[in-house]
Amino acid sequence: MAGKFELNKSKKGHFMFSLKARNGQVLLSSEQYSSKQAAQNGISSVIRNATDDNRIERMQSKKGKPFFVVKGGNGRVIGSSETYSVPQAMENGIESVKKNAINAQVVDQT
């Protein structure tokens, strides 16, 4: 079974999504969007781009912890991972995003 995208709305009226693994762990979190359609377009972009290694950028937090972002074709960040304790854990997270994003259902919680 694949993961799921959860689409949510903030108290301030912004939309965002997260990609969750089958066990409920958040794998990727989006930025905030001004419209539901823009957030849905973000989900579609993750599905298209997450399996392309050229669209995944490995980074380090200010505290030196590894994390990654998925970028769209325009080079903008679509989603960011949590920070990880070690690079191998980050690589496992990337593989999990690749596996879960492709067939993930969208659960609209707005």
C-alpha positions in Angstrom: 0.0 0.0 0.0 1.3 3.5 -0.9 1.4 6.5 1.3 -1.0 9.4 1.1 -1.0 13.1 0.6 -3.0 15.0 3.3 -4.3 18.4 2.1 -5.0 20.8 4.9 -6.0 24.4 5.5 -4.5 26.6 8.2 -6.4 28.9 10.5 -5.2 31.8 8.4 -6.7 30.3 5.2 -3.6 29.0 3.6 -3.4 25.5 2.1 -0.6 23.0 2.5 0.0 19.3 2.1 2.2 16.6 3.6 3.2 13.2 2.1 2.8 10.5 4.7 4.1 6.9 4.7 1.7 4.0 5.2 2.6 4.1 9.0 1.6 7.8 9.2 5.2 9.2 9.3 5.5 12.6 7.5 8.0 12.2 4.7 7.6 15.6 3.0 5.9 18.9 3.9 4.9 21.6 1.5 5.1 25.4 1.7 1.8 27.3 2.3 -0.2 28.1 -0.8 -2.8 30.9 -1.2 -5.3 28.6 -2.9 -6.4 25.0 -2.8 -5.8 24.6 -6.5 -2.2 25.7 -6.1 -1.7 23.2 -3.3 -3.2 20.5 -5.5 -0.8 21.5 -8.3 2.0 21.1 -5.8 0.9 17.6 -5.0 0.9 16.8 -8.8 4.4 18.3 -9.1 5.7 16.1 -6.3 4.3 13.0 -8.0 6.0 14.0 -11.3 9.3 15.1 -9.8 10.0 13.0 -6.7 11.4 10.0 -8.7 13.9 12.3 -10.6 17.2 12.4 -8.7 17.9 15.7 -10.4 14.9 17.2 -8.6 16.1 16.2 -5.1 18.5 18.4 -3.4 20.4 17.1 -0.4 21.1 19.9 2.2 22.2 20.5 5.7 20.4 22.5 8.4 22.1 25.3 10.3 22.9 22.7 13.0 24.5 20.4 10.4 21.7 17.9 10.2 20.9 16.4 6.8 17.6 17.0 5.1 16.3 17.1 1.5 14.0 19.1 -0.7 12.1 18.2 -3.8 12.1 20.8 -6.5 9.8 21.3 -9.5 10.8 21.8 -13.1 11.0 25.5 -12.4 13.6 24.9 -9.7 11.3 26.0 -6.8 11.0 23.9 -3.7 7.8 21.9 -3.6 8.4 20.1 -0.3 11.0 19.6 2.4 11.8 16.7 4.6 12.4 16.6 8.3 16.0 16.8 9.5 17.7 13.5 10.0 20.4 12.4 12.4 22.7 10.9 9.8 23.0 11.0 6.0 21.9 7.3 5.6 18.6 8.1 7.3 18.1 10.9 4.9 18.8 8.6 1.9 16.2 6.2 3.3 13.8 9.1 3.5 14.4 10.0 -0.1 13.7 6.4 -1.2 10.5 6.3 0.9 9.3 9.5 -0.8 10.0 8.0 -4.2 8.1 4.8 -3.4 5.1 6.5 -1.6 4.5 9.5 -3.8 3.8 7.7 -7.1 0.5 6.0 -6.1 -0.4 8.0 -3.0 -4.0 8.9 -2.5 -5.0 12.5 -1.8 -7.0 12.9 1.4 -8.6 16.3 1.4 -9.0 17.5 5.0 -9.9 21.1 4.2 
